[in-house]
Structure formats: structure tokens, C-alpha cells
Amino acid sequence: MSWFTKFLSSSIGQKWIMALTGLFLMLFLVIHLIGNLQLLKDDGGEAFNTYAFFMTHNPLIKFVSISLYLFILWHAIQGIRLWRSNQAARGSRGYAVNYARSSEVSSRNMAWFGIVIFVFLLLHLYQFWLKMKLGVLPPAEVAAYDHPVQNLYLPVKEAFSNIYYVLFYVVSMVVVGFHLWHGFWSSFQTVGINHPRYNGLIKSVGYAYAVLMAVGFSFIPVYMYFVQQ
């Protein structure tokens, strides 16, 4: 077994995997939110369908998307492994000290938040991504292309016209916010960016980022339900 394999299988290596995949996913969320904001335009979904076609047909972005799916799965698996390790060590003195220090709701429930998010992602991908991949969506004309594109706006608008799904989406985004709140800070700590001079700034940026993502994603279905009906 090489040193790299040993490192990845160690507890420190698993935390590094969690941190690096987490940082990548946090960057993706920013790009995803910018794209989803196209839903707020009162143009019948043209801007969003143009964005969706570009994101699913650009070779570079398709490669990044495949990496994203693998990172989500990897991140989830590593999270479960770390959670099980922590549960096994719960009776130890060291764990008690660390657990006492991690008194925030976000840090104490990272595993459960992660499970909720993973279930939400599976449903989210089934409702939208899978329909695009299967090519079952009706065509839509957009000015940016000289050919029809799949109308992804249609199932999104249909989903966000259901108040129960809107509530489920908003609750899921609140969970995402808590997960990001702790994940942002802990990721920087894991990769060694930990200094008294910068820790306060990192925590503040992490808090602002978590709130922005949760509010930004939540606002879209609420706006579409109450304004774009």
C-alpha cells in the first residue's frame, strides 16, 4: 500500500477529502444559484432554457458536471464514514472534549443534515436532470440558438407551483445553510488555513456565504409561487 493510499484511508485523509470535495461543491453552488436566478426573469423561461442548454452541452462544463456527481457521492460516503467513526469513539474522553466544543446545531448535526441534503439531491435530480437526460421534455424556442432546446423551465415551474414542494424546498435549503455554515469553516481548518488573525474573518465569510446560499435558493421558488403564477 502506497503512502497516498494510506493517507486517504486514514482519518486525516478522510477529513481532507471531505474538505476538498466540500469546497468544490460550495463553489458549484454559487454558479448554480447564478443560473437559477434566470428563473426570475419574466420571459417565459427563455433565459433559463438558454442557460440549461449551455450548461448541458458545453464539453468543459459536461466534464466538470461528471466530476461534480462523483464528488457529491464521494463527499457523502466520506461523511458517513467519519460519522460512524465519531459514533464509535463517542465514549472516549477525547471525543467528549471535541463534542463539547462543537456545541453549535450545525456542527452537532452535520451527518443528519447531510442525509437530508442527499435525499433532496436525489429527488431534485430525478425531477429535472433525469428528464433532460432522457429527452422527454417538450421543445422550446430561444433566441440564442437556431434550433429548439428542451424546455426545462416547464417542470421547474410546475414543481414550484405546488406549495408543498415549495415548503419542502425551502426547508431543505435551510438545512443546506446550516450544513454550509459549519462546513465552510471546518474545511478551511482541515486544509491548514487556521490562524487567530484570520479565523474571525473566515467565520464571518462562511456565515455570510451560508445565509446567501440558503436565502438565494429559497427565494426563487417562493417568488415563482407567489408572483409568477
Buried (B, 14 or more C-beta within 10 A) or exposed (E): EEEEEEEBEEEEBBBBBBBBBBBBBBEBBEEBBEBBBBBBEEBBBBBBBBBBBBBBEEEEBEEBBEBBEEBBEBBBBBBBBBBEEBEEBEEEEEBEEEBEEEEEEBBEBBBEBBBBBBEBBEBBBEBBBEBBEEEEBEEBEBEEEEEEBBBBBBBBBEBBBEEEBBEBBBEBBBBBBBBBBBBBBBBBBBEEEEEEEEBEEBBEBBBEBBEBBBEBBBBBBBEBBEEBE
